[in-house]
Amino acid sequence: MLGAIEAGGTKFVCAVADGNLNIKARVRIPTATPEESIPQILLFFSHYQLEGIGIGAFGPIGVNPDSPDYGFVRQTPKPGWTNFDFLGTISSYVDCPVYWTTDVNVAAYGELKRGSAQGLNEVVYLTVGTGIGGGIIHDGKIYSGYSHPEVGHIAVRPPLIERDNFRGVCPYHDFCLEGMAAGPAIAARAGRPATELGAHDVAWQIEAYYLAQAAVDYTLMFAPERIIFGGGVSNQKQLYHLIRESFTTQLHGYVQTPPENEYLVHAGLGDDAGITGALLLASQVARNQDAAAKYHVYKT
């Protein structure tokens, strides 16, 4: 049996699957404080004998095993989670290897193996929801350097139709992608939740402009074979025509890319991308198939 934890900003999704990744049980737990959420996670897994767990956690997190903050959630506005030893806490209660990375990385990996990026090696996955984060697939593997990329916080330039006094909702940066284009930013700009906006509301033109601008930046930085959008906001189908149109305008033919309808796409696994990727990585460490996975294994 394999376990998976997709730890997002609003909820944790935990699942248990067999060796063929057939999910046998799944639960959603609100992202409250660690004291409230962790016991529910441990209770769920206590009913199973697991051979491996894959964890994708909201960031920033410590992913460098040589750093003292490895396995910790770092600075975050979520109450109680700053400097919390997430990996160490889970590992102290389970008797199996654990793959530890970000929530967007597990989603990117899920899309690589079973979603919209199958057969590719160079991919950018961007989740757009309560926050914005991204996972980079390089040479068919999850990319990580000194730390993990934070592509959701790149600086962006507002369009002419943006409100003059709107600097975004990110508590760390003015005019960053997350602060200007995540769900809370759409709501702050419009004065009501994004779910209440009509498909032709001007807010979607602004949103598409920011996401297209990010796609241009990722294209110039990483030259991926595909850019995939996931998360709740990305489920707005009317966005894709607007994103592709704005991307073409902003890139202005500077470099070549695949056709926009094949290059800028929605997540093939939808909301299951993260849990699927976490289970795939749990299988990887359980079977020790990839030596690179050891980089993320917590030694119990």
KEGU-64578 format. One record per residue (C-alpha): residue in one letter; x, y, z; residue number from 0; chain. Coordinates in Angstrom, 1 decimal, decimal comma. Layout:
+------+--------+--------+--------+-----+------+
: code :      x :      y :      z : pos : unit :
+------+--------+--------+--------+-----+------+
:    a :      X :      Y :      Z : NUM :    A :
...
+------+--------+--------+--------+-----+------+
***
This chain:
+------+--------+--------+--------+-----+------+
: code :      x :      y :      z : pos : unit :
+------+--------+--------+--------+-----+------+
:    m :    0,0 :    0,0 :    0,0 :   0 :    A :
:    l :    1,1 :    3,5 :   -0,8 :   1 :    A :
:    g :    0,2 :    6,8 :    0,9 :   2 :    A :
:    a :    0,0 :   10,3 :   -0,4 :   3 :    A :
:    i :   -0,4 :   13,8 :    1,1 :   4 :    A :
:    e :   -1,2 :   16,8 :   -1,0 :   5 :    A :
:    a :   -0,9 :   19,6 :    1,5 :   6 :    A :
:    g :   -2,5 :   22,7 :    0,0 :   7 :    A :
:    g :   -3,3 :   26,2 :    1,3 :   8 :    A :
:    t :   -6,9 :   25,4 :    2,0 :   9 :    A :
:    k :   -7,0 :   21,7 :    2,4 :  10 :    A :
:    f :   -5,0 :   18,5 :    2,7 :  11 :    A :
:    v :   -5,9 :   15,6 :    0,4 :  12 :    A :
:    c :   -4,7 :   12,3 :    1,8 :  13 :    A :
:    a :   -5,0 :    9,0 :   -0,1 :  14 :    A :
:    v :   -4,0 :    5,4 :    0,1 :  15 :    A :
:    a :   -3,6 :    3,2 :   -3,0 :  16 :    A :
:    d :   -2,4 :   -0,2 :   -4,0 :  17 :    A :
:    g :    0,7 :   -0,9 :   -6,0 :  18 :    A :
:    n :   -1,0 :   -0,1 :   -9,2 :  19 :    A :
:    l :   -2,1 :    3,3 :   -7,9 :  20 :    A :
:    n :   -5,7 :    2,3 :   -7,6 :  21 :    A :
:    i :   -7,0 :    4,6 :   -4,8 :  22 :    A :
:    k :   -8,6 :    2,7 :   -2,0 :  23 :    A :
:    a :   -9,3 :    5,5 :    0,4 :  24 :    A :
:    r :   -9,2 :    9,3 :    0,3 :  25 :    A :
:    v :  -10,0 :   12,1 :    2,8 :  26 :    A :
:    r :  -10,0 :   15,9 :    2,7 :  27 :    A :
:    i :   -8,9 :   17,7 :    5,8 :  28 :    A :
:    p :   -9,1 :   21,5 :    6,2 :  29 :    A :
:    t :   -5,7 :   23,3 :    6,4 :  30 :    A :
:    a :   -6,0 :   24,5 :   10,0 :  31 :    A :
:    t :   -3,1 :   24,7 :   12,5 :  32 :    A :
:    p :   -0,7 :   21,8 :   12,7 :  33 :    A :
:    e :   -2,2 :   20,9 :   16,1 :  34 :    A :
:    e :   -5,6 :   20,5 :   14,4 :  35 :    A :
:    s :   -4,7 :   19,0 :   11,0 :  36 :    A :
:    i :   -1,8 :   16,6 :   11,8 :  37 :    A :
:    p :   -3,7 :   14,3 :   14,2 :  38 :    A :
:    q :   -6,4 :   13,8 :   11,5 :  39 :    A :
:    i :   -3,7 :   12,9 :    8,9 :  40 :    A :
:    l :   -2,1 :   10,4 :   11,2 :  41 :    A :
:    l :   -5,4 :    8,9 :   12,2 :  42 :    A :
:    f :   -6,2 :    8,3 :    8,5 :  43 :    A :
:    f :   -2,9 :    6,5 :    7,8 :  44 :    A :
:    s :   -2,9 :    4,6 :   11,0 :  45 :    A :
:    h :   -5,3 :    2,0 :    9,5 :  46 :    A :
:    y :   -2,8 :    1,0 :    6,8 :  47 :    A :
:    q :    0,6 :   -0,7 :    6,5 :  48 :    A :
:    l :    2,4 :    1,6 :    4,1 :  49 :    A :
:    e :    5,5 :    0,9 :    2,0 :  50 :    A :
:    g :    6,0 :    4,5 :    1,0 :  51 :    A :
:    i :    4,5 :    8,0 :    1,3 :  52 :    A :
:    g :    4,7 :   10,9 :   -1,1 :  53 :    A :
:    i :    4,2 :   14,4 :    0,4 :  54 :    A :
:    g :    3,7 :   17,5 :   -1,6 :  55 :    A :
:    a :    3,5 :   20,5 :    0,8 :  56 :    A :
:    f :    2,6 :   24,2 :    0,3 :  57 :    A :
:    g :    5,7 :   26,3 :    0,3 :  58 :    A :
:    p :    8,1 :   27,7 :    0,8 :  59 :    A :
:    i :    9,6 :   24,5 :    2,3 :  60 :    A :
:    g :   13,1 :   23,2 :    3,0 :  61 :    A :
:    v :   14,0 :   20,7 :    0,3 :  62 :    A :
:    n :   17,8 :   20,7 :    0,7 :  63 :    A :
:    p :   18,9 :   17,7 :    2,9 :  64 :    A :
:    d :   22,1 :   19,6 :    3,8 :  65 :    A :
:    s :   20,1 :   22,5 :    5,2 :  66 :    A :
:    p :   18,9 :   22,6 :    8,9 :  67 :    A :
:    d :   15,4 :   23,5 :    7,7 :  68 :    A :
:    y :   15,1 :   20,3 :    5,5 :  69 :    A :
:    g :   11,5 :   19,0 :    5,9 :  70 :    A :
:    f :   10,2 :   22,2 :    7,5 :  71 :    A :
:    v :    7,6 :   24,6 :    6,3 :  72 :    A :
:    r :    9,3 :   27,9 :    6,1 :  73 :    A :
:    q :    7,9 :   31,4 :    6,3 :  74 :    A :
:    t :    4,1 :   31,4 :    5,6 :  75 :    A :
:    p :    1,1 :   33,4 :    6,5 :  76 :    A :
:    k :   -0,8 :   30,3 :    7,5 :  77 :    A :
:    p :   -1,1 :   30,3 :   11,3 :  78 :    A :
:    g :    1,1 :   27,8 :   13,1 :  79 :    A :
:    w :    2,9 :   26,4 :   10,1 :  80 :    A :
:    t :    6,0 :   28,7 :   10,0 :  81 :    A :
:    n :    9,1 :   26,7 :   10,9 :  82 :    A :
:    f :    7,0 :   23,5 :   11,5 :  83 :    A :
:    d :    8,8 :   20,2 :   11,0 :  84 :    A :
:    f :    6,3 :   18,6 :    8,7 :  85 :    A :
:    l :    8,5 :   15,8 :    7,4 :  86 :    A :
:    g :    9,9 :   14,9 :   10,7 :  87 :    A :
:    t :    6,5 :   14,8 :   12,4 :  88 :    A :
:    i :    5,0 :   12,5 :    9,8 :  89 :    A :
:    s :    8,1 :   10,3 :    9,6 :  90 :    A :
:    s :    8,2 :    9,8 :   13,3 :  91 :    A :
:    y :    4,8 :    8,1 :   13,1 :  92 :    A :
:    v :    5,2 :    5,9 :    9,9 :  93 :    A :
:    d :    7,6 :    3,1 :    9,3 :  94 :    A :
:    c :    8,4 :    3,7 :    5,6 :  95 :    A :
:    p :   10,4 :    5,9 :    3,3 :  96 :    A :
:    v :    9,0 :    9,3 :    2,5 :  97 :    A :
:    y :    9,4 :   11,4 :   -0,7 :  98 :    A :
:    w :    9,3 :   15,1 :    0,3 :  99 :    A :
:    t :    8,7 :   18,0 :   -2,1 : 100 :    A :
:    t :    6,3 :   20,8 :   -2,9 : 101 :    A :
:    d :    2,6 :   20,5 :   -3,7 : 102 :    A :
:    v :    3,2 :   21,9 :   -7,2 : 103 :    A :
:    n :    6,1 :   19,5 :   -7,8 : 104 :    A :
:    v :    3,9 :   16,5 :   -7,2 : 105 :    A :
:    a :    1,2 :   17,9 :   -9,5 : 106 :    A :
:    a :    3,8 :   18,5 :  -12,2 : 107 :    A :
:    y :    5,1 :   15,0 :  -11,8 : 108 :    A :
:    g :    1,6 :   13,6 :  -12,0 : 109 :    A :
:    e :    1,0 :   15,5 :  -15,2 : 110 :    A :
:    l :    4,3 :   14,2 :  -16,6 : 111 :    A :
:    k :    3,5 :   10,6 :  -16,0 : 112 :    A :
:    r :   -0,3 :   10,4 :  -16,5 : 113 :    A :
:    g :   -1,5 :   13,8 :  -17,6 : 114 :    A :
:    s :   -1,0 :   16,5 :  -20,3 : 115 :    A :
:    a :    2,8 :   16,1 :  -20,3 : 116 :    A :
:    q :    3,2 :   12,4 :  -21,1 : 117 :    A :
:    g :    6,1 :   11,7 :  -23,4 : 118 :    A :
:    l :    7,7 :   15,1 :  -22,7 : 119 :    A :
:    n :   10,9 :   16,0 :  -20,8 : 120 :    A :
:    e :   10,8 :   19,8 :  -20,3 : 121 :    A :
:    v :    7,6 :   21,1 :  -18,7 : 122 :    A :
:    v :    6,4 :   24,0 :  -16,6 : 123 :    A :
:    y :    3,3 :   23,3 :  -14,4 : 124 :    A :
:    l :    1,6 :   26,4 :  -12,9 : 125 :    A :
:    t :   -1,2 :   26,1 :  -10,3 : 126 :    A :
:    v :   -3,5 :   29,1 :  -10,0 : 127 :    A :
:    g :   -5,8 :   29,0 :   -7,0 : 128 :    A :
:    t :   -5,7 :   30,5 :   -3,5 : 129 :    A :
:    g :   -2,0 :   31,1 :   -4,4 : 130 :    A :
:    i :    0,2 :   30,6 :   -7,4 : 131 :    A :
:    g :    3,0 :   28,1 :   -7,5 : 132 :    A :
:    g :    4,9 :   26,2 :  -10,1 : 133 :    A :
:    g :    6,8 :   23,0 :  -10,7 : 134 :    A :
:    i :    9,6 :   22,6 :  -13,2 : 135 :    A :
:    i :   10,3 :   19,3 :  -15,0 : 136 :    A :
:    h :   13,8 :   19,2 :  -16,5 : 137 :    A :
:    d :   15,1 :   16,2 :  -18,3 : 138 :    A :
:    g :   12,1 :   14,2 :  -17,1 : 139 :    A :
:    k :   12,7 :   14,9 :  -13,4 : 140 :    A :
:    i :   11,6 :   17,4 :  -10,8 : 141 :    A :
:    y :   13,9 :   20,3 :  -10,8 : 142 :    A :
:    s :   15,4 :   21,6 :   -7,6 : 143 :    A :
:    g :   18,4 :   23,7 :   -6,9 : 144 :    A :
:    y :   19,6 :   25,3 :   -3,6 : 145 :    A :
:    s :   15,9 :   25,4 :   -2,9 : 146 :    A :
:    h :   12,7 :   24,8 :   -5,0 : 147 :    A :
:    p :   11,6 :   27,4 :   -7,6 : 148 :    A :
:    e :    9,0 :   30,0 :   -6,5 : 149 :    A :
:    v :    7,8 :   30,9 :  -10,0 : 150 :    A :
:    g :    4,5 :   32,2 :   -8,6 : 151 :    A :
:    h :    6,3 :   35,2 :   -7,2 : 152 :    A :
:    i :    7,9 :   36,6 :  -10,3 : 153 :    A :
:    a :    7,4 :   40,4 :  -10,8 : 154 :    A :
:    v :    4,8 :   41,3 :  -13,3 : 155 :    A :
:    r :    3,9 :   44,5 :  -15,2 : 156 :    A :
:    p :    0,2 :   45,6 :  -14,9 : 157 :    A :
:    p :   -1,8 :   46,1 :  -18,1 : 158 :    A :
:    l :   -3,2 :   49,5 :  -19,0 : 159 :    A :
:    i :   -6,7 :   48,4 :  -17,8 : 160 :    A :
:    e :   -5,5 :   47,5 :  -14,3 : 161 :    A :
:    r :   -6,7 :   49,6 :  -11,4 : 162 :    A :
:    d :   -4,1 :   52,3 :  -10,8 : 163 :    A :
:    n :   -3,9 :   51,8 :   -7,1 : 164 :    A :
:    f :   -4,0 :   48,0 :   -7,1 : 165 :    A :
:    r :   -0,6 :   46,6 :   -6,1 : 166 :    A :
:    g :   -1,7 :   43,0 :   -5,4 : 167 :    A :
:    v :   -2,5 :   41,1 :   -2,2 : 168 :    A :
:    c :    0,8 :   39,3 :   -1,6 : 169 :    A :
:    p :    2,1 :   40,2 :    1,9 : 170 :    A :
:    y :    5,7 :   39,9 :    0,7 : 171 :    A :
:    h :    5,8 :   41,6 :   -2,7 : 172 :    A :
:    d :    4,0 :   44,3 :   -4,6 : 173 :    A :
:    f :    3,2 :   43,4 :   -8,2 : 174 :    A :
:    c :    4,1 :   39,8 :   -8,1 : 175 :    A :
:    l :    2,2 :   37,1 :  -10,1 : 176 :    A :
:    e :    0,5 :   35,6 :   -7,1 : 177 :    A :
:    g :   -0,4 :   38,9 :   -5,6 : 178 :    A :
:    m :   -1,9 :   40,1 :   -8,9 : 179 :    A :
:    a :   -3,5 :   36,9 :  -10,3 : 180 :    A :
:    a :   -4,3 :   34,4 :   -7,6 : 181 :    A :
:    g :   -8,0 :   33,9 :   -6,6 : 182 :    A :
:    p :   -7,8 :   36,4 :   -3,7 : 183 :    A :
:    a :   -6,4 :   39,1 :   -6,1 : 184 :    A :
:    i :   -9,3 :   38,5 :   -8,5 : 185 :    A :
:    a :  -11,8 :   38,9 :   -5,7 : 186 :    A :
:    a :  -10,0 :   42,0 :   -4,3 : 187 :    A :
:    r :  -10,0 :   43,7 :   -7,7 : 188 :    A :
:    a :  -13,6 :   42,8 :   -8,5 : 189 :    A :
:    g :  -15,1 :   43,3 :   -5,1 : 190 :    A :
:    r :  -16,6 :   39,8 :   -5,1 : 191 :    A :
:    p :  -15,3 :   36,2 :   -5,4 : 192 :    A :
:    a :  -14,1 :   35,0 :   -8,8 : 193 :    A :
:    t :  -16,8 :   32,3 :   -8,7 : 194 :    A :
:    e :  -19,4 :   35,0 :   -9,0 : 195 :    A :
:    l :  -17,9 :   36,6 :  -12,1 : 196 :    A :
:    g :  -19,5 :   36,0 :  -15,5 : 197 :    A :
:    a :  -17,5 :   34,4 :  -18,3 : 198 :    A :
:    h :  -17,2 :   37,7 :  -20,2 : 199 :    A :
:    d :  -16,2 :   39,9 :  -17,2 : 200 :    A :
:    v :  -13,2 :   42,1 :  -17,9 : 201 :    A :
:    a :  -11,5 :   40,5 :  -14,9 : 202 :    A :
:    w :  -10,8 :   37,4 :  -17,0 : 203 :    A :
:    q :   -9,0 :   39,6 :  -19,6 : 204 :    A :
:    i :   -6,8 :   41,0 :  -16,8 : 205 :    A :
:    e :   -6,2 :   37,5 :  -15,5 : 206 :    A :
:    a :   -5,3 :   36,1 :  -18,9 : 207 :    A :
:    y :   -2,9 :   39,0 :  -19,4 : 208 :    A :
:    y :   -1,0 :   38,1 :  -16,2 : 209 :    A :
:    l :   -0,9 :   34,4 :  -16,9 : 210 :    A :
:    a :    0,2 :   35,0 :  -20,5 : 211 :    A :
:    q :    3,0 :   37,3 :  -19,2 : 212 :    A :
:    a :    4,1 :   34,6 :  -16,9 : 213 :    A :
:    a :    4,1 :   32,1 :  -19,7 : 214 :    A :
:    v :    6,3 :   34,4 :  -21,8 : 215 :    A :
:    d :    8,7 :   34,7 :  -18,9 : 216 :    A :
:    y :    8,8 :   30,9 :  -18,4 : 217 :    A :
:    t :    9,2 :   30,4 :  -22,2 : 218 :    A :
:    l :   12,3 :   32,7 :  -22,3 : 219 :    A :
:    m :   13,8 :   31,2 :  -19,1 : 220 :    A :
:    f :   13,2 :   27,5 :  -19,5 : 221 :    A :
:    a :   12,2 :   26,9 :  -23,2 : 222 :    A :
:    p :    9,8 :   24,2 :  -22,1 : 223 :    A :
:    e :    7,9 :   21,8 :  -24,4 : 224 :    A :
:    r :    4,6 :   22,6 :  -22,7 : 225 :    A :
:    i :    3,2 :   24,9 :  -20,0 : 226 :    A :
:    i :    0,3 :   23,4 :  -18,0 : 227 :    A :
:    f :   -2,2 :   25,3 :  -15,9 : 228 :    A :
:    g :   -3,9 :   23,7 :  -12,9 : 229 :    A :
:    g :   -5,7 :   24,9 :   -9,8 : 230 :    A :
:    g :   -9,2 :   26,2 :   -9,3 : 231 :    A :
:    v :   -8,9 :   29,5 :  -11,3 : 232 :    A :
:    s :   -7,5 :   27,6 :  -14,3 : 233 :    A :
:    n :  -10,8 :   25,7 :  -14,5 : 234 :    A :
:    q :  -12,4 :   28,7 :  -16,1 : 235 :    A :
:    k :  -12,5 :   27,5 :  -19,7 : 236 :    A :
:    q :  -12,9 :   30,9 :  -21,2 : 237 :    A :
:    l :   -9,4 :   31,8 :  -20,0 : 238 :    A :
:    y :   -7,5 :   29,7 :  -22,5 : 239 :    A :
:    h :   -8,4 :   31,6 :  -25,7 : 240 :    A :
:    l :   -7,6 :   34,8 :  -23,8 : 241 :    A :
:    i :   -4,3 :   33,5 :  -22,5 : 242 :    A :
:    r :   -3,1 :   32,2 :  -25,9 : 243 :    A :
:    e :   -4,1 :   35,4 :  -27,6 : 244 :    A :
:    s :   -2,3 :   37,6 :  -25,1 : 245 :    A :
:    f :    0,7 :   35,3 :  -25,1 : 246 :    A :
:    t :    1,1 :   35,6 :  -28,9 : 247 :    A :
:    t :    0,9 :   39,4 :  -28,5 : 248 :    A :
:    q :    3,3 :   39,7 :  -25,7 : 249 :    A :
:    l :    5,9 :   37,2 :  -27,0 : 250 :    A :
:    h :    5,7 :   39,0 :  -30,4 : 251 :    A :
:    g :    7,4 :   36,2 :  -32,3 : 252 :    A :
:    y :   10,7 :   36,6 :  -30,5 : 253 :    A :
:    v :   11,2 :   32,8 :  -30,1 : 254 :    A :
:    q :    9,5 :   29,8 :  -31,5 : 255 :    A :
:    t :    7,2 :   27,6 :  -29,5 : 256 :    A :
:    p :    4,8 :   24,8 :  -30,3 : 257 :    A :
:    p :    1,3 :   25,9 :  -31,5 : 258 :    A :
:    e :   -0,4 :   27,8 :  -28,6 : 259 :    A :
:    n :   -3,3 :   25,3 :  -28,4 : 260 :    A :
:    e :   -0,7 :   22,5 :  -27,8 : 261 :    A :
:    y :    1,7 :   24,7 :  -25,7 : 262 :    A :
:    l :   -0,5 :   26,4 :  -23,2 : 263 :    A :
:    v :   -2,9 :   23,8 :  -21,9 : 264 :    A :
:    h :   -5,1 :   22,8 :  -19,0 : 265 :    A :
:    a :   -4,0 :   20,0 :  -16,6 : 266 :    A :
:    g :   -5,1 :   16,7 :  -18,0 : 267 :    A :
:    l :   -5,6 :   15,2 :  -14,5 : 268 :    A :
:    g :   -7,5 :   18,3 :  -13,3 : 269 :    A :
:    d :   -7,7 :   18,4 :   -9,5 : 270 :    A :
:    d :   -6,2 :   14,8 :   -9,2 : 271 :    A :
:    a :   -2,7 :   15,9 :  -10,6 : 272 :    A :
:    g :   -1,2 :   16,4 :   -7,1 : 273 :    A :
:    i :   -2,5 :   13,3 :   -5,4 : 274 :    A :
:    t :   -1,5 :   11,2 :   -8,5 : 275 :    A :
:    g :    2,0 :   12,6 :   -8,5 : 276 :    A :
:    a :    2,4 :   12,0 :   -4,8 : 277 :    A :
:    l :    1,4 :    8,4 :   -5,2 : 278 :    A :
:    l :    3,8 :    7,9 :   -8,1 : 279 :    A :
:    l :    6,6 :    9,3 :   -6,0 : 280 :    A :
:    a :    5,6 :    7,1 :   -3,0 : 281 :    A :
:    s :    5,8 :    4,1 :   -5,4 : 282 :    A :
:    q :    9,3 :    5,3 :   -6,5 : 283 :    A :
:    v :   10,8 :    5,4 :   -3,0 : 284 :    A :
:    a :    9,0 :    2,2 :   -1,9 : 285 :    A :
:    r :   10,6 :    0,3 :   -4,8 : 286 :    A :
:    n :   13,8 :    2,4 :   -4,8 : 287 :    A :
:    q :   13,6 :    2,6 :   -8,6 : 288 :    A :
:    d :   15,3 :    5,9 :   -9,0 : 289 :    A :
:    a :   18,5 :    6,8 :   -7,2 : 290 :    A :
:    a :   17,6 :   10,5 :   -7,5 : 291 :    A :
:    a :   14,6 :    9,9 :   -5,3 : 292 :    A :
:    k :   16,9 :    9,3 :   -2,3 : 293 :    A :
:    y :   17,6 :   13,0 :   -2,3 : 294 :    A :
:    h :   14,1 :   13,4 :   -0,9 : 295 :    A :
:    v :   13,9 :   10,4 :    1,4 : 296 :    A :
:    y :   13,7 :   11,0 :    5,1 : 297 :    A :
:    k :   15,8 :    8,4 :    6,9 : 298 :    A :
:    t :   13,8 :    7,1 :    9,9 : 299 :    A :
+------+--------+--------+--------+-----+------+
***
